[in-house]
Amino acid sequence: MEDATRTFGKGSCPPGPVPEGLIRVYSMRFCPFAHRTRLVLRAKGIRHEVININLRNKPEWYYTKHPFGQIPVLENSKCQLIYESVIACEYLDDAYPGRKLYPYDPYERARQKMLLELFYKILGYQNTVFFGGDCISMIDYLFWPWFERLDVYGIADCLNHTPALRLWTAAMKQDPTVCALLIDRSIFLGFLNLYFQNNPDAFDYGLTC
């Protein structure tokens, strides 16, 4: 896994400047909001580095990256900071060349944003495999992290009576970007077990180095 690095916690030294040509994402391996951003980074082939933050034991310096110590945060070599996961994903799509995840057409772009806002109300109105049409796009990556976690939380059967969502989920699992960032269910459950015990080691669960 590209983000299989131990977390930075309280008392740790801050990482140095972001190297030219890279963008840094402050993340946490099990966070769905950070997962969104990592999906977009990988889907667009953007060279990046991952800094994982221990959210139970946040380093003091991290509050200079986000005023409330939240993730994800993007930082570039110009020391510019971008946070809030949807804003960060849109920034990546606009700022970097290559595959565009948001549609070029202003109406279709607005429609994806409306779908995001109205997610639970529009599930029954989809008539394509993906939420944005016949091909995977930004809206699918923004939704996916929560669906990936349904099995971990033991509620995957909530899709039993939603054939369109089952088709979408199966199609998403075939996407190379989604496959590259999948976390093993047993590791996720191990993280949750420690997390609910307020154990700060939860964030490094499953790492061997």
N, C-alpha and C positions, 0 to 999 in steps of 0.2 A: 504494500500500500504506500502511496506517495506521501501520506501524512503520518506515517508510522514513526513519529518522533515523540520523545517524552515531553510532558508539559512543562511550561515555565510556571513556577509558583512564587509565593512570597519569599523575598530575600534573594531571588535570582537576579543576575545581571541582565540588563536589556540587550537584545540583539543589536548588532551594528547597523549601519546604514543599508538600505536596500540596494543591492548591486544594480548598476546600469543594465537595462535590458530585461530585468525581472520585475515582477510585481509580487508583493508579499501579502498573504492572507493570514490574519490572526483567526484561529479556528479552534474547534474542539471536535474530536473524532466522531462523537455520537450526537452532535447537535444538528437537528434538521435545518435550522436556518443557515448554519455554516455549510451544511451539505449542499444546499442550493448553489451557493457561490462556487464551491469546488466542482460541481457538475458543469457549470458554465465555463469555468477556467479550462477544464479538460475538453469539453465539447468544442471549444474554439481553438484548442491547441496553444494556449497562452503559456509562455514560460513563467513559472512562478515557484515560490517557496512557501512552505506552510510552517507557521509558528503556532503550536498548540498551547492553549492557556488553561491552567487549572482553575476552574470556575468556583471551586470551594475554597481556594487558597490563592487568590489572584495576586500577581506581583504588583508591587506599588507603582512601578513605572508604567503599567498598562493603562492606568487612568489618564495618561497623557495621549493615549491612542483613542480612547473612547471615554467620555465624561462619566458614564455609569458603569464602565468596565464590561460592556456587553460584546458579544461576537455575532457575526463576523465583522472584521474591519479589513479593508484593503489599504495598503500603503505602497506608494511608488517611489522611485529613486529621487523624485523632487520633494519628498516628505509630505506629499498630499495624502490626506486620509479620507476614505469614503466608507460610510457605514450605513446600516439598515440593509437587510439582505436583498430586497427587491431593487432598491436604488443601486446597490453594488453590482447586481447582475446587469441592470440596464447600462450602467457605466461601462462595464466590460464589453458589452455588445456594441456600444457606440464608439468606444475608444480604440478598439483593436480590430485589425482587418480579418479577412477570412470569412468563414461561415457566419451568416447573420441568423440569429435565433429569433429576434423579433421581426415581424414582417416589415417590408419597406412601405407598403401601402398604409397611409395614415389611419384609414378606417379599420383595417385589420389589426393594426397595432393597438388602437383604442379598444377594439373588441376583446383582445387578449387581456388587457388591463381590467376591463369590465368583468370578464369571466373570473379573474382572480378575486375581485371584490365580491362577486355574487356566487362564489364557488358552490356552496351547498344548495343553492336554489336552481342552478342550471344543469345539474347532472343529467336530468331526464331529457334535456333538449339537444344533446349532442347527436349528430348523425354521421360522424367520421370517427376513424380509429383513434386519432389523437385530438386533443382539445383545440389545437390551432388549425386542424385540417388533416390532410392525408400523410403529412410528414411531421416528425417530431420537431418541436420548436420551444421557445422560451417558456411558454405557459406550462408545458408538460414537465420541464425540469423544476419549475417553481412548485408544482404540486407533489412531485414524486417522493421527496423525503418522508412525508407522512404516511404514504401508502407502503413504502418499504418497511415501515415499522409496525404495520398492523399485525403481522405474524409474531413479532417479538412481544407485543402486548397481548397476544392471545385473542385477537378480535378479527382475524382474517375472514371468518365466516360472515362478517357483515356485508361482504360482497356477493354472497351466494345468490341473492335475488336481484342483482344488478348486472345483467349480461354485458352491457356496454362497458362497464368498469372492469369486468373480468377480462374482456378482450384487450382493453387499454393496458391493464397491468401486465398481461402476457407479452404484449408488444414492447412495453418499456423494458422488460427483463431481457429482451433480445438486443437492446441498444448497447454498443460497446462502451460508451461513457458510463452508463448506469452500471454495467457489469464490472467495470474497473474500480468503482467506488463502493461496491457492496461490502458490508461488514458481516462476518460470520455470526449466525444467530446465537451460538453459545457464548461468543465474546460479548455480544450486546447484552445478553442476560447476566453475564458476570459483572459487567459495568453497572447495570441497574441494581443488582444485589448490593454492591458496595456503595453506590450512590445513595440509596435509601437508608443506608447506615451512616450517612454523612462522612464516609471515609474518603479523604482527599486522594487516596491512591486509585480511586475508581477511574479517573481520567486516563491513567496509563495502563489499565487492565488489558492483558493480552500481548503487551509488548515484551520482548525478550532482551532488549539492549538498552 
